[in-house]
Amino acid sequence: MKRNPFSVGRVILTLLLSLISGSLMAQKVKLDTLTVEALNLYKHKAVKMRNTGIIITFSGLGIVAASYIVGNHIANIPSDDPLDPNKNELKGFAVGLTSGIAGLAAIAAGIYLKAIGENRYFKVELTLQRLNNLPDNSSALGVGIKLRF
């Protein structure tokens, strides 16, 4: 029996292995090695990620609410089929369940993005504060008052 080198299983396995190997290489950014301009750009990207997470989370909440309303509406339509009076209830349940799962997935992804964005933002802020130079002979840290005698 001759094997097909382009079988579906082999193609899928090749694609999965190439995708996994490319996505496992984490990009670690050492904040201490960046300049102030690069840190500000990194902070801007972190704020964008946090805001995107917030938007996706609230969109997911809207999808869950809409799926409940639509599924409930479909379930309350009276069925014309005398053999299956619960036909529309099952349709409404299926529509509400699939849309609700999509909304919950969006909520989970949004919370994850928001948490990562906030974490990166705070790390950059701490690094930027460490880079601030203190003035010579200052009496209070961070105030910038010079006392000369």
Stockholm file with secondary structure:
# STOCKHOLM 1.0

chainA/1-149         MKRNPFSVGRVILTLLLSLISGSLMAQKVKLDTLTVEALNLYKHKAVKMRNTGIIITFSGLGIVAASYIVGNHIANIPSDDPLDPNKNELKGFAVGLTSGIAGLAAIAAGIYLKAIGENRYFKVELTLQRLNNLPDNSSALGVGIKLRF
#=GR chainA/1-149 SS CCCCTTCHHHHHHHHHHHHHHHHSSCCCCCGGGSCHHHHHHHHHHHHHHHHHHHHHHHHHHHHHHHHHHHHHHHHTSCCCCSSCTTHHHHHHHHHHHHHHHHHHHHHHHHHHHHHHHHHHHHHHHHHHHHHSCCCTTBSSTTTCCBCCC
#=GC SS_cons         CCCCTTCHHHHHHHHHHHHHHHHSSCCCCCGGGSCHHHHHHHHHHHHHHHHHHHHHHHHHHHHHHHHHHHHHHHHTSCCCCSSCTTHHHHHHHHHHHHHHHHHHHHHHHHHHHHHHHHHHHHHHHHHHHHHSCCCTTBSSTTTCCBCCC
//
